[in-house]
Amino acid sequence: MTRIKRGYIARKRRTKIRLFASSFQGAHSKLSRTIIQQKIRALVSAHQDKGKQKRDFRRLWITRINAVIRANKLYYSYSRLIHNLYRGQLLLNRKILAQITILNRNCLYMISNEILKEKKKVARNPV
C-alpha cells in the first residue's frame, strides 16, 4: 500500500480552527485537540446565552413599563395594564411599550386613557 501524505489539507483545517480560537489563552489557542473542545464549549454557551438574553431583555422591558406606570399612578400594576391592553385588542408587545415609556410618555398616557374609556363603556353597557 502506498503512503498518503495529506499535510497541507490537515494544516489548512487546523489553521481554520486556530483562527476561531485566536483569542483564547494558553493551550486553548495552541493545541488542536484542546481548540476543538473549547470551540464546542464556546458554541454551546453562545447558544444557551441567546435564550438567556431574550429572557433578560423581556424582564428589563417589564420593569421599565411597571416603573413608569406606578410612578404616574396610571394603573396599580403592570399586569392590569397588560390585561386591559389585551381586552381592548391593542396588541403592543413589551419591547414597543418599553420604548414608548422611555421616549414618549405622553403616548403611553394616551393609550392608558383609551383603555380606561373602553373599560367604562363596557361597564355602562353590558351586552
TORDOTOR-917172 format. One record per residue (C-alpha): chain; z, y, x. Coordinates in Angstrom, 1 decimal, always signed. Layout:
N
 tilum     c3     c2     c1
     A      Z      Y      X
...
//
This chain:
127
 tilum     c3     c2     c1
     A   +0.0   +0.0   +0.0
     A   -0.9   +3.4   +1.3
     A   +1.7   +6.1   +1.8
     A   +1.5   +9.0   -0.6
     A   +2.6  +12.4   +0.7
     A   +3.4  +14.8   -2.1
     A   +5.1  +17.5   +0.0
     A   +3.5  +20.7   -1.4
     A   +3.8  +19.6   -5.0
     A   +7.5  +18.9   -4.7
     A   +8.1  +22.1   -2.7
     A   +6.3  +24.1   -5.5
     A   +8.6  +22.5   -8.1
     A  +11.7  +23.2   -6.1
     A  +10.8  +26.8   -5.4
     A  +10.2  +27.4   -9.1
     A  +13.6  +26.1   -9.8
     A  +15.1  +28.2   -7.0
     A  +13.7  +31.4   -8.5
     A  +15.7  +30.8  -11.6
     A  +18.9  +30.2   -9.6
     A  +18.4  +33.1   -7.1
     A  +21.4  +35.0   -8.4
     A  +23.7  +32.0   -8.3
     A  +26.3  +31.8   -5.4
     A  +26.7  +29.2   -2.6
     A  +25.3  +25.7   -3.1
     A  +24.4  +26.6   -6.7
     A  +21.4  +28.6   -5.2
     A  +20.6  +26.4   -2.2
     A  +20.7  +22.7   -3.2
     A  +18.1  +21.3   -5.5
     A  +20.3  +18.9   -7.5
     A  +23.0  +21.5   -7.9
     A  +20.5  +24.1   -9.0
     A  +19.1  +21.8  -11.7
     A  +22.7  +21.1  -13.0
     A  +23.5  +24.8  -13.0
     A  +20.3  +25.6  -14.8
     A  +21.1  +23.2  -17.6
     A  +24.6  +24.6  -17.9
     A  +23.2  +28.2  -18.0
     A  +20.7  +27.4  -20.7
     A  +23.3  +25.6  -22.8
     A  +25.6  +28.6  -22.5
     A  +22.8  +31.0  -23.4
     A  +22.0  +29.0  -26.5
     A  +25.7  +28.9  -27.6
     A  +26.1  +32.6  -27.0
     A  +23.2  +33.5  -29.2
     A  +25.2  +32.3  -32.2
     A  +28.4  +33.9  -31.0
     A  +26.6  +37.2  -30.5
     A  +25.4  +37.1  -34.1
     A  +28.9  +36.5  -35.4
     A  +30.4  +39.2  -33.2
     A  +27.9  +41.8  -34.5
     A  +28.5  +40.9  -38.1
     A  +32.2  +41.3  -37.5
     A  +31.6  +44.7  -36.0
     A  +29.4  +45.9  -38.9
     A  +32.0  +44.8  -41.4
     A  +34.8  +46.6  -39.5
     A  +32.8  +49.8  -39.4
     A  +32.0  +49.7  -43.1
     A  +35.6  +48.9  -44.0
     A  +36.9  +51.7  -41.8
     A  +34.7  +54.4  -43.5
     A  +35.5  +53.0  -47.0
     A  +39.2  +53.1  -46.5
     A  +39.3  +56.4  -44.8
     A  +37.5  +58.2  -47.6
     A  +39.0  +56.2  -50.5
     A  +35.6  +55.2  -51.9
     A  +36.9  +51.8  -52.7
     A  +40.1  +50.0  -51.9
     A  +38.4  +47.4  -49.8
     A  +35.2  +46.3  -48.2
     A  +35.0  +43.1  -50.3
     A  +35.0  +45.1  -53.6
     A  +32.2  +47.3  -52.3
     A  +30.0  +44.3  -51.3
     A  +30.8  +42.6  -54.6
     A  +29.7  +45.6  -56.6
     A  +26.6  +46.0  -54.5
     A  +25.5  +42.5  -55.4
     A  +26.4  +43.1  -59.0
     A  +24.3  +46.3  -59.1
     A  +21.5  +44.4  -57.4
     A  +21.5  +46.9  -54.5
     A  +20.8  +44.4  -51.8
     A  +21.5  +46.0  -48.5
     A  +22.6  +43.9  -45.5
     A  +25.6  +44.7  -43.5
     A  +23.7  +46.0  -40.5
     A  +21.9  +48.6  -42.6
     A  +25.1  +49.6  -44.3
     A  +26.9  +50.0  -41.0
     A  +24.1  +52.2  -39.7
     A  +24.3  +54.3  -42.8
     A  +28.1  +54.7  -42.4
     A  +27.7  +55.9  -38.8
     A  +24.6  +58.1  -39.1
     A  +24.7  +59.4  -42.7
     A  +27.9  +59.1  -44.6
     A  +26.7  +61.2  -47.5
     A  +24.2  +58.5  -48.2
     A  +27.0  +55.9  -48.4
     A  +28.9  +58.2  -50.8
     A  +25.7  +58.4  -53.0
     A  +25.4  +54.6  -53.0
     A  +29.0  +54.1  -53.9
     A  +28.7  +56.8  -56.7
     A  +25.7  +54.9  -58.2
     A  +27.7  +51.7  -58.2
     A  +30.6  +53.4  -59.9
     A  +28.3  +54.9  -62.6
     A  +26.8  +51.5  -63.3
     A  +30.2  +49.9  -63.4
     A  +31.3  +52.5  -66.0
     A  +28.2  +51.9  -68.1
     A  +28.8  +48.2  -68.1
     A  +32.5  +48.8  -69.1
     A  +31.5  +51.0  -72.0
     A  +28.6  +48.9  -73.4
     A  +29.5  +45.2  -73.1
     A  +26.3  +43.3  -74.1
//
